[in-house]
Amino acid sequence: MTEILKDKLEIGKLKLDNNLFMAPMAGITDRAFREIVSELGSGLNFTEMVSAKGLYYKDKKTKTLMDKGDETLLFIQIFGSDPDIMASIVKDYLNSDDRFQGIDINMGCPAPKIVKNGDGSALMRNLELARRVIDKVVSASEKPVSVKFRLGWDEDNINYLELGKICEELGVSFVTLHPRTRNAFYSGEADWDAIKKLKNYLSIPVIGNGDVYKPKDIDDMFSKTNCDGILLARGALENPYLFSRMEKPDIVTMIKLIKLHLNLKCEYLGERVAVTQMRKHIAWYLKGFRNSKELKNKINTVDKKELVEEVLDEYLSSI
C-alpha cells in the first residue's frame, strides 16, 4: 500500500478521514446510497447534480436532490453557466445551508441535455465563461469550492491544464479530473498520465477519477499519478467496499448490503419507488456471482420489498 493512502487530506478547514470519495452520479448517489458508502469509509460525498437555475427559480424537484442523511462530509454539486445566477444561489441558499460543507461546480458532465444549454463540459469550450462562473462562485462562497472537469471537449481541444490553472488562480480548494474528453463520454481508457500532469502543474490538491475497480487500482492510481485523492464511480457501484480498500465480499455479505440499501430507500422514498430504483443497484451488487442473471430477472418481476427479500433468501438457501 502506498504511503499516501495513510494520509488524511485537508481541504481548507475540513479534515477528511479518507482520501477516497464517492463521485456524484445522477439518479444513483442519493441519500440512501451515500449513507451506505459513508458507513464503508467514503471521506467525502457529493450530491447528484443540482441545477443552479432550478434552485434560483425554487423548483421543488430540484430541492429533493439536496436531502442529507447520516453520512460523511457532503459537497453539493451544482451545474449552470450563468455566473450571476450561480453567485446568487450561493449567497441566498448555500452559504447558510449547513447540510453542505462545500460546493462543487460541474464542468464535466457530457450528457446532451446538459451541454446543449452550455452547462457541464460545454464550459470547456468557453474558458472565459468558465472563468467568470468560477470567479463568481468562489467570491460568493463562504465554503470551499471545487471544480470537476474533463480533458477537454474532444481530442483536438485538450485544455484541462489551462482550466486547472484558472481554478488555482481564482481560489478553488481542489479540482477533480476525469481524464476523458466530452466526446469520449465513458468509453476507452482513462488517461491517468493527464492526472499526473495536472498534479505536477498545480499547487492545489488534484483528485483523480476513472477506471478504478479494485483495491489494486487505487494503489496504482496513487503511485502512478501522485494525486491527492480518488473519486470512485462505477467501481463503487459494484463494490462499495472499495472505500475500505477491500475486494468484493462474499454473496452473504452482499445480500445483507442489498437489504440494508433497500430498507433505506423504502424509508426515504416509499416502497414503490424504492423497489423500482433498487433494481439497477441490485444488478451491480450481484455482478460476478453464480446464477446472478437469473436472480436479477426474478427481482425485476416483483414490486414489493418483502418479495425482493424472499427472492434473495431463496437464492441463498439454494447455494
Protein Blocks (a to p, Z undefined) as FASTA:
>chain_A
ZZklmpccdehjbccfbfcdcdddehklgmklmmmmmmnopabdcdddddfklmmnopak
lmmmmcccdddddddddddjbfklmmmmmmmmmmmmmkbgbdcddfkbfbfklmmnopaj
llmmmmmlmmmmmmmmmmmpcbdcdddddfbjblmlccklmmmmmmmmnopabdcdddbd
fklomgcjddfklmmmmmmmpmbdcddeehiabfklmmmmmmmnopabdcdfklmmmmmm
lmnopacddfklmmmmmmmmmmmmmmmnojklmmmmmmmmmmmmmgoiahklmmmmmmmm
pcbfklmmmmmmmmmmmZZ
